[in-house]
Amino acid sequence: MLLLRIQMQPMPLATEEKLLIHCVSNFDTPADSELSKILENRIAWDRFLVLAERNEVVSLVYTSLNPFRARIPANVVKTIQLQCESIAAWNLCLAVELVSLWQLFQKNGIRAIPYKGPALAVGLYSQLSLRHCRDLDLFVDRNQISEAAQLMESRGYQKVSAPWARSEKDLVLQEPLTGIHVELHWAVCELEFDPELHRTTLWSRRNTVQLLDTPLPIPGPEEMLFLLAVHGMRHSWNCLKWSCDVRQLLKTYPELNWDAALHLADRFSRRRTLLLPLEVVQSVLRVSLPPATRLLVDNDPSLSILAKQISHHLFADNPDLLPAREDSLLSCREAAEADVVRKVFRLRSKDRLTQRFAFCLKLVWDFLQPDANDLNSRPVLSNIRILYWVIQPFRLARAHGVLFVFRTSRQLLAALMR
């Protein structure tokens, strides 16, 4: 059953999961006896490769396992090596394009700052090849989005998303020949995800990284931590790579200003959003947090519940049951349960009771509104919508069972009060 109990008990890690966690947590340290000891166990290498690829940490895994390649099946080593070479070549292609676009924007007076992608790989991992990058992301002043898009179109890029709407967060363009996608962000998140965050662009602090001998700006460490936290929350932290990014940020910036980071999160009542990845890297990746920060994390029991849920889905064998995968081919029942998991996760991530209560009201309101199919099949609902509000709970119980309705209500209520 996909629906998780509120008090989820931690499951013992399989050998493949222990090996994966150890690899991504110790790729930058000399080969140690613990890794050697794990390799003495029977390992389902096919499952291990699937987990590493799905969580986009193949390069970190290869770096850790390379000293032990004599003890690993040759076909496994070859598979990982080929994937790493492909990642490195693609990242280099992205880096060249990022530098070119940034220089183009600078030349035309467009204010832009790279976010994630190759700049983050160099800034946190010091090597372009160690982070799996899919596309390019740049923050651009929202008043210059159209101008930036026109410049890119003059270079052959094509828009692949609908004409940009201010309620969204980015405009996506693609270079047809290379297949490179570029997301021009004007907001941290969509308006629906968080109206206040949507109105804010974080420009106040910047660091600089050298990418292909070109100095590029990136957000300062406190802002980068918050940006990574918001991005991960939007996707329910369903990829281990993002937790590794947080781990690297903490290691790269040991003097991170925690007061400034917490102040930034509190500005938007998003402290739980900021602290959740810290709980994940502490509980999953075994990262030691500063005492004061660890105390903040440990004092919020909801963070532990959310982190256990994240860990459960990171290592799920069936990716079609991951609740954050909206492209999955799920049955009607599984889709409904996955949707409940997403909503409970979002609800529990809210800092304040008032925020959680407002989120619950919106869930109820959306649930009670007839959609286009309902209105077309039952025109009477257009004039007597209250009738739909009465019958909708019964329709849900009939489709999924009374027990499903009961469990859903209980989970939402428990998450509301936490």
N, C-alpha and C positions, 0 to 999 in steps of 0.2 A: 504494500500500500504506500503510495507516494506521500499521503498526508502525514506530516510528522507530529509526534506528540510534543506538547509544549516543553516538558522537561525531558529533552532528549538525552539519553545516556550515551557517553562516549563509547564508540565501538573500538575494539582492539585493532590496531593497524596490521594489515597484511604485510608480508615481506616486501612486496613491490612498492607499497606506499612508504614504508620505512626507508627503503633505498632511495626513492624519489626525493623525499624530504631531506634526507642526509645530503644528497647530491646538491640540491639547490641551496642548502644552508651552509655548505662547506666548500663550494667550488673554488673559493679564493684562498683556501688554506692548504698547506701541504697534505699529501695523502696520509691518512691516519689509520690507526688500528681498528677503529670502530667500523669504518667502511669495509675494511678487509674482513671483519667478522660478519657483517651483513652478507657479503658475497659468498660466505661459506654455506648459506642456506639455499634451499631449492627456490629458484626464482622463475616465475612465469614471465619470460622475457617478452612475449607477444603483448601481454597485458601491460607490462611496464612501458613498452614503447608507445602503446596507445595513450596511456596516462601522460607521458612526457610530451607527446605531440599535441594532445588536446589542451594541455595546460601551457603550451608554448614555452617550454623550458628546456628544449632539446640541447641548446648550446651550453647551458649551465651543466646539464647532465654529462655531456661529452667531456667537458673540461674536468669534471670530477672523476670520471671513470677512465680517462685516458691512461693514467699510470697503471691501471689494473687490466688493461686490454687483453693481456695474456690469459686472464682467468675468465674472460667473457667470450661467449660463442662468436666466431668470426663473422657470421652473417649479421649479428646484432651490432657489432662494432662498425661494420660496413654501412649498415642502414643509418645509424646515427651520424656517421661521418659524412655521408652523402647529404643528409638533411642539413647538417651544419654548413657545408659548403654552399648549398642552395640559399640558406638564410644569409650567409655572409655576402654572397653576390647580390642578393636582392637589397640588403641593407646599404651596400655601397651604391647601388643604383639610386635608392631613395636619398642618400646623403648628397650625391651630386645634384639631384634635382632640387633638394631643399636649399642648398647654397645658391643655386641659380635663381630660384624663385625669390629668396630673401633679398638677393642683390637687385633683382628687378623691382621689387617693392620699394627698397631703399632709394633706388634711382628715381622713382616716380613719387616719392614723398608719402608712401603708404606706411602707416604705423603697424608693424607686425612683429610677433614674437613666437618662435617655435614652441610647440607643446607636445610632449611625448615623442615618439618616433626616434630618429637617429640622434637628435640633440640630447634626448634623455638617456639614450644608450651610452653616449660618450660622457655625459655629465655624471651618471651614477655608476656605470660599470667600467669606465675608462677604456673600453674596447667596443668598437662599433658592432662587432659580430656576436657579442654575448647576449644581446636582447633581441628577441624576435619582433621585428617591426612589420606591420601590415601596410600602413599608409602614412601620409604626412598630415600633420595637424598644425595649424597656425592660428593664433589669436589675432584678429584684425579689428581695428576700430569699426564699430557697427555702421558708422557714417561713411566708411570707405569700402564696404563690402562690394557694392556694385562696380566700383572702379577697379578693385582688385580682380574681380571675376572677369571683367572686360579685358584686362591685361593678359590674364591667363588664356582667355579664348583667342586672343590674337596670336598666342603661341601654339594653338591647336587643341587646347583643352575643350572639353564639352561638359555641359552641366548634366549630371545624372540624377539630381534630386529636383523636386518641384521648385518653381520660382520661389525665392526665399521669402519666408514669412517671419515677422519679428517674434512670433510666439515660439518658433523653433530656436535651435542653438547654432546651427551651422549650415553652410552651403557646400555641397559635394560636387567636385569636378573630376573628370578623368582624362588622362592623356591616352588616346586610343592606341598608339603604337606600342607604348611600354606597359599599358594597363595600370599605371600609377594613379591612385586616388588621392586627392587632396581635399581636406576638410578645412574650410575657412570658418573659424568659430568667431561669433560675436558675443556669445554668452557661455557661461559655465555649464548650464543645463537648460532644458526646455522650460517654458513658462509653466506648464502643467506640473512638472516635477517640483519646482520651488520658485514661486513668483519673485521673492526678494532676491534670491541668488541669480535669477535670470536677468535682473536689471543691473547686475554688478559685473564689472570686468576688473580683474586683479592685475593692476599695472604698477603698484607702488614700489616693489622691490625686484631687482633683477640680479642675476649672476651671468657670467659669460663662460662659454665653452668654446674650445677650438675644434671645429669640424672641417676636415680637409684643409687645414691651415687657414681657415676663415673663422674669425671670432663671431659667434652667434649669441644673442641674448636668450636666457631662459628665466623662468620665474625664480624668485628667491626660495630658499629651502622651506620656510614656513608656509608660503603660498603654494609651493609645489606639493607639500604634504597634504594640504587641504584640497587641492585640485585632484590629486590622486585618490583621496578619500571620497570625494563626490563622484568621480568617475566610477570607482569601484562599487559604490552604493547603487548607482544607476543600473549596474549590471549584476547586482546581488553578489559581487565578488566571486563569480563563477569561473575564474581563470587564475591559476596559481601564479602566473607571471606578474600580476598586479601586486600580489602580496610580496613577491620578491623585489619589486621596485621599491616598496616601502621599506623593506629590510635594508636595501642598498642605500636608500636616502638616509636612514638613521646611522648607517656606518660611515657614509661619506661626510655627513655633517654632524659630528658628535657634539658640537657646541650649539646645536639648534636651539633657538630661543623658544622654549616651551610656553612661556607666558604670552608671547606674541602669537603663537599658533593657536592657543586656547582662546585668546581674545578675538582672533579672526573667526573662529568657529562660533563663539558666543554671540558675535555680531548678528549671525543669522540663525541663532538657536540650533546649531548643528554640532554641538559637542559630541554627541553620541556617534555621529557620522565620522568625526575626526578620530575618536578613540577606538572605533571598531577595528580598523586595520591593525592598530597596535595590539589589540587582544589577539587577533589572528596570527600576527608574526610572533607574539609571545607564546601562544598555545600550540600553534602548528609548526612554526619554524624555529622555535626554542630560542628566540632572541631575548636578551636581557634588557629591560627598559630601565631608565633612571628611576630611583626609588619613588620620587614624588609622582611621576607619571604612572608608574605601576600601581600606586595606591589609588589613583583616580580610576584606572581601568578595573581594578579588582573590586572597587566599591559599587560598581554598576552590574548587578547580576544579569541584566538583559544582554550585556555584551557577550558574556559567556554562552548564553543560549544561542545568540546569533552566530557566534564563531563556530559552535558545534554544528549548526546547520550548514554553514559554509563548508566546513571540513567534510561533512557527509557528502555534499554534492561535488566537491573537487575530485573525489575518488570514486564516484559512482561508476559502475561498470556500463550502465546503459545511458549514453549521453542524451537519448531522446526523452529521458525523464528529468533532465535538469530543468528546474523551474524557470530559469532566466532565458532558456532557449525558445524564442518565440517562433522559430522556423521549424520546430520539430513536428514530426508526423505523429500526433497523439490521437487517441480515441477521444470521444466526447467526454467520457468520464475522467480520463487522465488529464485532459486539457483543463477541465473544471477544477480538479484537485491541484494541478500545477498553478493555476491562477490564484487559488486560495493561498498557497504557500508564498507566492510573490507578494500578495497583499498583506499577509500577516508579517512577512519580513519587513515590508515598507512601514507598516504600522508600528512595529516594535522599534524601528530605528528612530522614531520621532523623540525629541528631547522632552517635550512638555505634554502634560495631560490635555491641555487645550488644543495642541496640535494633533494629538492622536484622536481626540473627540471630533475635531473638524474633519479629519481624514475619514473616520467612520461614517460621519454624516454624508460625505461625498460618495462613499461606497454604496450606502443605502440608496441615495438619490439616483446614482447611475443604474443601480440594479432595478429600481422601480420605473425607469423610463423605457417605454417601448421603442425598439429600434425600427429602422425603415421596413424590414421584413414584416414585423408585427403590424405596423400601420397599413402596409399594403394588403396583408391577408385579412386584417380585421379593421376596416375603415372606421368602425364605430369608436375605436380607441382614440381617434383624432379629437373627438368631441367629449368623450367620457373617459379620460385617462385614469381617473381614480379607480375605475373598474379593473384596469390592468394592474394597478398597485395591489388590489385585493387578490387577484388570481395568480400573480407572479410567484409568490412563495409556494403556492400549491403546485405550480408547474415545475418548480425546482425540485420539490420533494418527490414528485412523480418521476422526474427524469433521473435523479441521482439517489433517491432514497431518503427517508426521514433521518436515518443515522448520519448521512452526509450533512444535512442541514444542521443537525444538533452539534456535530463536531466542529463545523465551521463557526457556528455562533459561539461555542465555548472557546475556541482558539482566538477569535477576534476579541472577545471580552477579556480573556487573560492578557492578551497583548495590549489592550487599551489601558489596563490598570497598572502595567509595569512602567 
